[in-house]
Amino acid sequence: MNQDNAITQFEALYHQTFRRLSQYVLFKAGSVSDTEDIVAAVYADYFQHVVQRGHAEPTNPYAYLVRMANHGLGRLYKERQTEMSLDDEHNHLSETLPDDPEALSRFFDQIDSQELWLGIRRLSAAEQQVIVAHLRFDLTFRDIAGQLGQKESAVKLRYYRALERLKKMFA
């Protein structure tokens, strides 16, 4: 396969798998910056291995990407050498917190995206994880809770507390 075809196939693979791989890594890594680092490294390694060196494309490219991401996650866990706790079970909250999309939209309209991402990076890793999963990947609180093995109410509580912290940062 020539270089142009390999690049075209890589771009297609990237667009088909980026969102799903990013979600997978986000829930394993727990932080946005670690997720971005690992996912970028995975695609860079894949590009170098398959496109630049001309090695055969794996039979199941997504499984190959996940395996590479797991290696990156393993290195991350070794660096941390402690278990990350996302347990908010002690926080009791009604299962039905009111969603006010209009107020949230007005809040986000007031700040530009660069400022917002800088603010999000100042949140805790657990808060970043929920904010990004809900706003960037459009996951429901139920889906996020399922991924984290937590109650939906704990995820909602973390999300709304993170939003309050963001509002205070930009007030």
C-alpha positions as YAML, in Angstrom:
chain: A
units: angstrom
residues:
- id: 1
  name: MET
  ca: [0.00, 0.00, 0.00]
- id: 2
  name: ASN
  ca: [1.38, 3.41, -0.88]
- id: 3
  name: GLN
  ca: [1.91, 6.24, 1.62]
- id: 4
  name: ASP
  ca: [-1.12, 8.30, 0.50]
- id: 5
  name: ASN
  ca: [-3.49, 5.34, 0.87]
- id: 6
  name: ALA
  ca: [-2.03, 4.53, 4.27]
- id: 7
  name: ILE
  ca: [-2.56, 8.12, 5.44]
- id: 8
  name: THR
  ca: [-6.13, 8.13, 4.13]
- id: 9
  name: GLN
  ca: [-6.88, 4.86, 5.93]
- id: 10
  name: PHE
  ca: [-5.30, 6.21, 9.12]
- id: 11
  name: GLU
  ca: [-7.46, 9.35, 8.96]
- id: 12
  name: ALA
  ca: [-10.58, 7.24, 8.49]
- id: 13
  name: LEU
  ca: [-9.62, 5.02, 11.42]
- id: 14
  name: TYR
  ca: [-8.93, 8.08, 13.57]
- id: 15
  name: HIS
  ca: [-12.35, 9.60, 12.83]
- id: 16
  name: GLN
  ca: [-14.13, 6.29, 13.40]
- id: 17
  name: THR
  ca: [-12.44, 5.44, 16.70]
- id: 18
  name: PHE
  ca: [-11.34, 8.67, 18.40]
- id: 19
  name: ARG
  ca: [-14.50, 9.34, 20.38]
- id: 20
  name: ARG
  ca: [-14.93, 5.76, 21.62]
- id: 21
  name: LEU
  ca: [-11.24, 5.35, 22.48]
- id: 22
  name: SER
  ca: [-11.17, 8.71, 24.27]
- id: 23
  name: GLN
  ca: [-14.21, 7.75, 26.36]
- id: 24
  name: TYR
  ca: [-12.61, 4.42, 27.23]
- id: 25
  name: VAL
  ca: [-9.34, 6.04, 28.33]
- id: 26
  name: LEU
  ca: [-11.09, 8.86, 30.20]
- id: 27
  name: PHE
  ca: [-12.89, 6.43, 32.47]
- id: 28
  name: LYS
  ca: [-9.73, 4.45, 33.07]
- id: 29
  name: ALA
  ca: [-7.32, 7.38, 33.48]
- id: 30
  name: GLY
  ca: [-9.65, 9.63, 35.42]
- id: 31
  name: SER
  ca: [-8.24, 12.91, 34.20]
- id: 32
  name: VAL
  ca: [-8.59, 14.89, 31.01]
- id: 33
  name: SER
  ca: [-4.91, 15.70, 30.65]
- id: 34
  name: ASP
  ca: [-3.84, 12.06, 31.13]
- id: 35
  name: THR
  ca: [-6.52, 10.99, 28.64]
- id: 36
  name: GLU
  ca: [-5.31, 13.48, 26.04]
- id: 37
  name: ASP
  ca: [-1.70, 12.38, 26.53]
- id: 38
  name: ILE
  ca: [-2.46, 8.67, 26.26]
- id: 39
  name: VAL
  ca: [-4.79, 8.96, 23.26]
- id: 40
  name: ALA
  ca: [-2.37, 11.23, 21.40]
- id: 41
  name: ALA
  ca: [0.48, 8.78, 22.07]
- id: 42
  name: VAL
  ca: [-1.63, 5.83, 20.90]
- id: 43
  name: TYR
  ca: [-2.47, 7.43, 17.55]
- id: 44
  name: ALA
  ca: [1.09, 8.71, 17.09]
- id: 45
  name: ASP
  ca: [2.48, 5.22, 17.75]
- id: 46
  name: TYR
  ca: [-0.07, 3.63, 15.42]
- id: 47
  name: PHE
  ca: [0.73, 6.16, 12.69]
- id: 48
  name: GLN
  ca: [4.46, 5.57, 13.06]
- id: 49
  name: HIS
  ca: [4.09, 1.78, 13.14]
- id: 50
  name: VAL
  ca: [1.59, 1.29, 10.32]
- id: 51
  name: VAL
  ca: [1.91, 4.34, 8.08]
- id: 52
  name: GLN
  ca: [5.55, 5.40, 8.33]
- id: 53
  name: ARG
  ca: [7.18, 2.00, 8.80]
- id: 54
  name: GLY
  ca: [4.75, 0.23, 6.50]
- id: 55
  name: HIS
  ca: [3.89, -2.65, 8.84]
- id: 56
  name: ALA
  ca: [0.70, -4.52, 8.06]
- id: 57
  name: GLU
  ca: [-2.48, -3.04, 9.47]
- id: 58
  name: PRO
  ca: [-3.85, -5.16, 12.33]
- id: 59
  name: THR
  ca: [-6.86, -7.35, 11.65]
- id: 60
  name: ASN
  ca: [-8.89, -5.43, 14.25]
- id: 61
  name: PRO
  ca: [-7.44, -1.89, 14.40]
- id: 62
  name: TYR
  ca: [-9.69, -0.72, 17.28]
- id: 63
  name: ALA
  ca: [-8.67, -3.68, 19.45]
- id: 64
  name: TYR
  ca: [-5.04, -2.84, 18.65]
- id: 65
  name: LEU
  ca: [-5.61, 0.80, 19.69]
- id: 66
  name: VAL
  ca: [-7.25, -0.31, 22.95]
- id: 67
  name: ARG
  ca: [-4.33, -2.63, 23.69]
- id: 68
  name: MET
  ca: [-1.91, 0.26, 23.10]
- id: 69
  name: ALA
  ca: [-4.05, 2.51, 25.33]
- id: 70
  name: ASN
  ca: [-3.97, -0.14, 28.05]
- id: 71
  name: HIS
  ca: [-0.18, -0.10, 27.92]
- id: 72
  name: GLY
  ca: [-0.26, 3.67, 28.37]
- id: 73
  name: LEU
  ca: [-2.72, 3.31, 31.23]
- id: 74
  name: GLY
  ca: [-0.46, 0.73, 32.85]
- id: 75
  name: ARG
  ca: [2.43, 3.19, 32.77]
- id: 76
  name: LEU
  ca: [0.15, 5.85, 34.24]
- id: 77
  name: TYR
  ca: [-0.95, 3.56, 37.08]
- id: 78
  name: LYS
  ca: [2.66, 2.70, 37.84]
- id: 79
  name: GLU
  ca: [3.48, 6.40, 38.05]
- id: 80
  name: ARG
  ca: [0.63, 7.03, 40.44]
- id: 81
  name: GLN
  ca: [1.30, 3.94, 42.57]
- id: 82
  name: THR
  ca: [-1.95, 4.55, 44.40]
- id: 83
  name: GLU
  ca: [-5.51, 3.68, 43.64]
- id: 84
  name: MET
  ca: [-7.66, 6.60, 42.56]
- id: 85
  name: SER
  ca: [-10.83, 6.85, 44.59]
- id: 86
  name: LEU
  ca: [-13.88, 8.28, 42.93]
- id: 87
  name: ASP
  ca: [-16.23, 7.10, 45.67]
- id: 88
  name: ASP
  ca: [-18.76, 9.72, 46.67]
- id: 89
  name: GLU
  ca: [-21.11, 7.27, 48.37]
- id: 90
  name: HIS
  ca: [-21.15, 9.45, 51.49]
- id: 91
  name: ASN
  ca: [-22.84, 12.19, 49.48]
- id: 92
  name: HIS
  ca: [-26.58, 11.68, 49.47]
- id: 93
  name: LEU
  ca: [-28.58, 13.53, 46.88]
- id: 94
  name: SER
  ca: [-31.94, 13.08, 45.30]
- id: 95
  name: GLU
  ca: [-31.83, 11.09, 42.06]
- id: 96
  name: THR
  ca: [-33.54, 13.98, 40.30]
- id: 97
  name: LEU
  ca: [-31.48, 17.14, 40.37]
- id: 98
  name: PRO
  ca: [-33.02, 19.75, 38.13]
- id: 99
  name: ASP
  ca: [-31.26, 20.29, 34.82]
- id: 100
  name: ASP
  ca: [-31.44, 23.88, 33.62]
- id: 101
  name: PRO
  ca: [-30.01, 23.83, 30.09]
- id: 102
  name: GLU
  ca: [-30.84, 27.49, 29.54]
- id: 103
  name: ALA
  ca: [-28.84, 28.68, 32.56]
- id: 104
  name: LEU
  ca: [-25.96, 26.39, 31.63]
- id: 105
  name: SER
  ca: [-25.99, 27.65, 28.05]
- id: 106
  name: ARG
  ca: [-25.97, 31.29, 29.20]
- id: 107
  name: PHE
  ca: [-23.06, 30.55, 31.52]
- id: 108
  name: PHE
  ca: [-20.98, 28.94, 28.75]
- id: 109
  name: ASP
  ca: [-21.83, 31.72, 26.30]
- id: 110
  name: GLN
  ca: [-20.19, 34.25, 28.62]
- id: 111
  name: ILE
  ca: [-16.73, 32.70, 28.44]
- id: 112
  name: ASP
  ca: [-14.64, 31.57, 25.52]
- id: 113
  name: SER
  ca: [-13.65, 27.96, 25.12]
- id: 114
  name: GLN
  ca: [-9.97, 28.45, 25.96]
- id: 115
  name: GLU
  ca: [-10.88, 30.07, 29.27]
- id: 116
  name: LEU
  ca: [-13.38, 27.31, 29.94]
- id: 117
  name: TRP
  ca: [-10.85, 24.52, 29.35]
- id: 118
  name: LEU
  ca: [-8.32, 26.28, 31.56]
- id: 119
  name: GLY
  ca: [-10.99, 26.43, 34.25]
- id: 120
  name: ILE
  ca: [-11.89, 22.78, 33.80]
- id: 121
  name: ARG
  ca: [-8.23, 21.83, 34.20]
- id: 122
  name: ARG
  ca: [-8.28, 23.50, 37.64]
- id: 123
  name: LEU
  ca: [-11.02, 21.13, 38.79]
- id: 124
  name: SER
  ca: [-10.24, 17.84, 40.50]
- id: 125
  name: ALA
  ca: [-9.60, 14.85, 38.26]
- id: 126
  name: ALA
  ca: [-12.96, 13.33, 39.23]
- id: 127
  name: GLU
  ca: [-14.79, 16.58, 38.42]
- id: 128
  name: GLN
  ca: [-12.97, 16.89, 35.08]
- id: 129
  name: GLN
  ca: [-13.93, 13.35, 34.22]
- id: 130
  name: VAL
  ca: [-17.65, 13.91, 34.78]
- id: 131
  name: ILE
  ca: [-17.72, 17.34, 33.10]
- id: 132
  name: VAL
  ca: [-15.91, 16.09, 30.00]
- id: 133
  name: ALA
  ca: [-17.91, 12.86, 29.80]
- id: 134
  name: HIS
  ca: [-21.20, 14.75, 30.01]
- id: 135
  name: LEU
  ca: [-20.44, 17.88, 27.98]
- id: 136
  name: ARG
  ca: [-17.85, 16.73, 25.45]
- id: 137
  name: PHE
  ca: [-18.95, 13.13, 24.91]
- id: 138
  name: ASP
  ca: [-22.68, 13.73, 25.55]
- id: 139
  name: LEU
  ca: [-22.94, 10.81, 27.96]
- id: 140
  name: THR
  ca: [-25.90, 10.71, 30.31]
- id: 141
  name: PHE
  ca: [-25.39, 10.70, 34.06]
- id: 142
  name: ARG
  ca: [-26.65, 7.11, 34.07]
- id: 143
  name: ASP
  ca: [-24.01, 6.10, 31.48]
- id: 144
  name: ILE
  ca: [-21.25, 7.86, 33.41]
- id: 145
  name: ALA
  ca: [-22.36, 6.23, 36.66]
- id: 146
  name: GLY
  ca: [-22.34, 2.85, 34.96]
- id: 147
  name: GLN
  ca: [-18.82, 3.39, 33.65]
- id: 148
  name: LEU
  ca: [-17.59, 4.48, 37.08]
- id: 149
  name: GLY
  ca: [-19.55, 1.87, 39.02]
- id: 150
  name: GLN
  ca: [-21.25, 4.57, 41.08]
- id: 151
  name: LYS
  ca: [-24.73, 5.78, 41.81]
- id: 152
  name: GLU
  ca: [-26.21, 8.23, 39.35]
- id: 153
  name: SER
  ca: [-26.86, 10.66, 42.21]
- id: 154
  name: ALA
  ca: [-23.15, 10.74, 43.12]
- id: 155
  name: VAL
  ca: [-22.23, 11.54, 39.52]
- id: 156
  name: LYS
  ca: [-24.84, 14.29, 39.34]
- id: 157
  name: LEU
  ca: [-23.62, 15.75, 42.60]
- id: 158
  name: ARG
  ca: [-20.03, 15.83, 41.37]
- id: 159
  name: TYR
  ca: [-21.15, 17.41, 38.07]
- id: 160
  name: TYR
  ca: [-23.20, 20.16, 39.67]
- id: 161
  name: ARG
  ca: [-20.52, 20.91, 42.26]
- id: 162
  name: ALA
  ca: [-17.99, 21.19, 39.44]
- id: 163
  name: LEU
  ca: [-20.28, 23.58, 37.59]
- id: 164
  name: GLU
  ca: [-20.59, 25.70, 40.73]
- id: 165
  name: ARG
  ca: [-16.80, 25.80, 41.06]
- id: 166
  name: LEU
  ca: [-16.52, 26.87, 37.42]
- id: 167
  name: LYS
  ca: [-19.11, 29.58, 37.93]
- id: 168
  name: LYS
  ca: [-17.15, 30.91, 40.91]
- id: 169
  name: MET
  ca: [-13.94, 30.92, 38.88]
- id: 170
  name: PHE
  ca: [-15.54, 33.09, 36.22]
- id: 171
  name: ALA
  ca: [-17.70, 35.28, 38.44]
...
